[in-house]
């Protein structure tokens, strides 16, 4: 074994004893390449320059950005290259087998065609590494998109995030590379890394991000229950007819932040609000029904969010919103509105319904009624019963049973709510005056 190789092994062992990894890059090829006055050995390691300098004080800054450092010992020069520590890259790129120096030499000697793919040399973490400048107006991977993506499949998710947040289209070849690699993205990118990128998507742009996940087929592997909503239909409104539940979901997500901007969790709840329709859909007399889809959907959502590694308190919040998102859709009674207002996060539930109506181009009749009833819910329950019942009204006014008793009772209740009547004496005076006005009219 040549002495430079032995020295390189000693260097690698020293680095490893300090808690890092290190190895000689393609030792057989380097042994063959040892020639000339200046002997060179390429080493790959996950240590950075500063801690490396503490081990080898004589190291120098690198000649090239792809290197970590240079160490000269006698006639031998050692180049240090960064190791591939990205969990989202395939196993075949983990071991660096060529460096630009070695590649140039083997090409010159004719051992490899000049057209061979350049080896992957990892670099420091940078979200924008591997992407062209966005001033071009597109999201574009550098070089050959398939090869650039192969170096770190997390770039596929990152490209979708950039596209959604910056409102830029994805360049055609980059798009095709992502679609072709969708299976590998799901195989090699961890759920934690995917969700880390997802959380960086602004609430207002999340609808676009999940649509891109769907279009690239990534959603089909990540959350197949959501992707399946594209094959379930419901009535958008009587005039426009059917639409897919997925189309409706995207529109609800799009409208929700209009009233509650920056509400990331509320927008995510909109993504899952109709997922229960996949499990509860049933055709009866040529009509599709989805009874209890909100209850079923909350349970399905809990299972999915656990798989996506959400924190328990976040899971509880989102499932709560999914479970109760139908409450404000129906015209509520006084008791119903009070029960609704006692729910946690009821302002978010209101905005989920508003977004749902916008998405359907639906009617606001029930919604507006419930908004008015919310003001009524501020009044204490004691004030919701008139101070005088029907018998007492007849006793103090001298009228006989009939519709007028009901009219006076309702008028008295409204006067109490308005604060014009606050005690029994004022109530008696009010019903007597009301009776006299009715007779005069």
Beta strands, then each sheet from edge to edge (+ up, - down):
strand 1: 22-24
strand 2: 39-45
strand 3: 67-73
strand 4: 76-82
strand 5: 138-139
strand 6: 169-170
strand 7: 233-237
strand 8: 241-244
strand 9: 282-284
strand 10: 287-289
sheet 1: 1+ 2- 4- 3+
sheet 2: 5+ 6+
sheet 3: 7+ 8-
sheet 4: 9+ 10-
end
